[in-house]
């Protein structure tokens, strides 16, 4: 399916495993520099934007960059 439609957005879960200070964060600006660098590295390597970043187990503990 990916070959037919292509990938145009990425989602990452469990970013709090990079550094625990990001647990429960819901705004990209408030993520640690280490996590932001990790996200930017993935975006640079793939050329695809990461729009959702899970920071804990609950559904409301997500950074939503699609807004």
C-alpha positions in Angstrom: 0.0 0.0 0.0 2.8 2.4 0.8 4.3 2.0 -2.7 1.0 2.9 -4.3 -0.1 5.8 -2.1 3.3 7.0 -0.7 4.0 8.3 2.8 3.3 12.0 3.4 3.1 12.2 7.2 4.9 10.5 10.1 3.7 9.6 13.7 6.1 8.8 16.5 5.1 7.3 19.8 6.9 7.0 23.2 9.2 10.1 22.7 9.5 10.2 26.5 11.9 7.2 26.2 14.4 9.6 24.7 14.3 11.7 27.8 11.8 11.4 30.6 11.3 15.2 30.9 9.1 15.0 27.8 6.5 12.8 29.5 3.0 14.3 29.1 4.2 17.3 27.0 1.6 18.5 24.5 3.4 21.4 22.8 6.4 21.0 20.4 8.2 24.0 21.9 8.2 22.4 25.3 9.9 19.2 24.2 13.5 18.8 25.2 16.2 19.8 22.7 17.4 16.1 22.6 13.9 15.0 21.5 13.5 17.9 19.0 16.9 17.0 17.4 15.8 13.3 17.2 12.6 14.4 15.4 14.4 16.7 13.1 16.9 14.0 12.2 14.1 11.6 11.2 12.4 14.4 9.2 15.6 15.2 7.4 16.4 11.6 6.6 12.9 10.8 5.3 11.9 14.2 3.9 8.5 13.7 5.6 7.0 15.8 8.4 6.2 14.3 11.8 2.8 15.5 12.7 1.9 13.5 15.8 4.3 12.8 18.7 3.1 10.6 21.6 4.5 11.6 24.9 2.7 9.2 27.3 0.1 6.4 27.2 -3.1 8.6 27.3 -4.7 9.8 24.1 -4.5 13.5 25.2 -0.7 13.3 25.8 0.2 14.0 22.2 2.0 16.8 20.4 -0.2 17.6 17.4 1.8 19.6 14.8 -0.9 19.2 12.1 -2.9 22.2 13.6 
